[in-house]
Amino acid sequence: MNFQEGEFIYINKPYRMSSFGALAYVRTRLSKKLGVKRLKTGHAGTLDPLATGVLILCTGKATKKIESLQLQDKEYTATLQLGATTPSFDREHTVDMTYPTRHITHALIESVLPGFVGEIMQAPPLFSAVMVDGHRAYKLARKGSDMELKAKPVRIDEIELTHFDPEKMQMSIRVACGKGTYIRSLARDIGLALGSGAFLTALCRTRLGNVRIEDCLTLDEFPHWLENQQIEMA
């Protein structure tokens, strides 16, 4: 492999690590292996720290492909807690509101989900990297802003209910979607459509373009994988 010329590395990003943290871990070991101060690297499609799954890392000239990779379709599995909301739409923050759930049934969920398939309008979470007047939205949120971000069109190709636990009021879904879709926002909107609330408790990106989670290395596996690569120097 010629990492300086350009390679793609597929990582299964671990829970509670940022995408940049995963990139830094790999870059440090690559740079040391190659004997260079800092190998040019980048990642396609940021994952939240609480999310896991497919993260494509690019080295050398392959970093020019990052933008096109980010435009590719994605697939996720997600678990939602019904009956409550949080400011970040996931469990990064504590519950701020609770809602009734007695009326929620498997049949009701199945009747609501098809309404999210196709091109829909979706407002990004305030706790996100969306730019607002030159500032990251999450920085404004941390300063106490409660503004609502403007909805934008996103595309959802498939949404499937894979599990529903009526006692815990938790549901799991599989989602295939286009660029710019926030699964945290989808969770919030599903809660609203059910006449209740919802927030994300687990999220895994299982596919980005043609790369599936089965193709990915864990960070624990990466050093051994790197040790076994035949490396060419630019």
N, C-alpha and C positions, 0 to 999 in steps of 0.2 A: 504494500500500500504506500502511496505517496501523499502523506498528510499535508505537505507544503503545497503541492500542486492542487490538491483538493479531494476530499473524501467526505462521505456521509456516515455518521455514526448514529445508530438508533438506540436510544436509552429509554428504559421504563422508569420515569421519574418517581422517586419515592415520596411518600407522604411527609408533609411538613418541611419540605425543602423547596426553595424557589427554583424556577427554571434557570436563573442566573447562577445559583449555587451549584446546580448539577453541571452546568457548563464549566464553571470554574474548577470543579473537581476533576473533570476530564482534561481540561486545558492544561492544568498544572502537571498532570502525569504525562501528557503528550509532549509538552515542552521539555520536560526533563529527559524523556526517552530520546527525543530528537537532538538534545543538546542545544536548544535555542532558548533565548530569553523569554519570548512570549509568542506562541504560535497564533496566527490569525484564526479566530473561531467565531461562531455565532450560532444562534438557535432559531428554529422556525416555529412559530405558534406558541406563545407563552401559556403555561399552565399555572393556575393558582397554587400556592403552597399546600393547600389542603387537598388538591387533586393529584392523582397519579396517572401513569400511562405514557403513551407514545410522545417522545420528545426527540425531534430530529436535530442533531448537531452537525454543523457544517464546518469544514476546515479549509484553509487556503482559498483558492479561487472558487471553490464550491459555495462560499458565502454569498456569491452573486446570485445564487438560486433561492435565497431565503424568501424573497418577496413572492416568487411564483409558488413556492411550497406552501406559504401561508394562505394562498388563495384556494388550495385544494379542499375537497370535501372531507368532513370529519365524522367520526362515530364515537359515541359516549355511552357508558352505563352510569346511571345515577340513582341514588336513594334519597327520597324526600320524607321529611317528617311533616305530617299534616296537623293542622290545628294551631299553628303558631307561626310567627315571623321573626326575623332578626334584621337589623339595619343593613347587614351585608348580604342578606339572602342566603347565608350559609352559617355553619356553626363557629365561624371565626369570632362572631359576636354573640352575646347572650340574647335570649328571647325578650322582645319588647312588647309584643301583643299576643294574646291567645284568642282562639275562635272556636265556635262549636263544631263538632265532628260527627255527632250521632247520626246525621242524615247521610253520611258518606258511605257508599257501598261500592262493591266491585263493579256493578252494572253502571253506577253513576260515573265512575272514573272512565270506564270504557266508552261511555257516551260523550264525554267531554274531550278526550284526547284527540279525536280526528279533527277537531276545530283548530288545532295548532299545526296541521300539515299544510304545506304550501308556502307562499310568501305571506309573512305576517309582519305586523309592526311590533317592535320590541324596544323598550327603554332599557338601556344598560344600567347595571347597578351603580350607585354613587361611589361605592367602594370598588373602583375599577381604575384602569390606567387610561381611560378616555380623557382626551384633552378638552378643557373648558377654559376659554379665554387665556390660553397659554399655560394653564396649570393642570396637573393630573387631578382627576376627580377625587381620588382617594385622599389626596392631601387636603383638599377642601373639606371632605367629610370628616377628617380627623380634627379639623379646626372647628367643627360644630355645624357646618352647612348641612341643611336638609333639603336642598334644591332637588327637583326631579329632572333627570336628564332627558333630553329630547328623544322620542322614539324614532327608530330607523327601520327600514325594511330588512328582514333576514329571511332565509329560506330553510324550511325543515322538510326533508324528503320522507322521513319515516319516524314514527314514534310508536313504541310498543310497550304495553304494560307487561312486565315480566314477573311481578310479585306484588301481592297486597296482603298486609297483616292488619285485620280489622281491630285487633286488641291493642297493638302498639300504635295504630294509625300511621303506619309507614308503607310506602309504596316504592317500587323500583321500576325504572324504565330504561329502554334502549332508544337512543336518538341518533339518527343520521341527518346531518345538516350541512349547510354551506358556511362560508366565512362570516365572521362577525357575530355569530350566534352565542349568546351567553346562556349557559344551562342554568346558572343561578337565577337569571331573570325568568327563564321558562318555568322553573320551580315556583317562583312567586306567582306567575300568571296562572299556573295550573291551580294553585291554592285559591286564587280569586274566582276562577271558573267553577270551582267546586263549592263556592259559597262559604269559604273558610280561609285559612292561611296555610302557607307551606314554606319550608326552607330546606336547603340542600344539606344532607349529612354525609354524603360520600359521592365522589365523582372520579371516573376513570376514563381517559381518552383511549379507546381501544383501536382506533384507526386514524391515520392522517394520510390522505391520498391512498397509495397502494401499500403503505407500511402499516402492518398490524402489530399488536402488542406481542404476539408470538415471535416476531422478528427482533425484538428488543433485548438488550442486555440490561441487567441490573447494575447499579454502581459497584456492588460487591464483586460482580463477575468481570467488570471492565479491566482491572489490572492484569488478571490472568489472560484475558482475551488479547490485550495489548502485547503481552509478553510473547504470544504465539504468532504475531503478525510478522510477515517479511516486509521490511520497511525500505523504501527507496528514498533517497534524498534528492531534493530539487537541484 
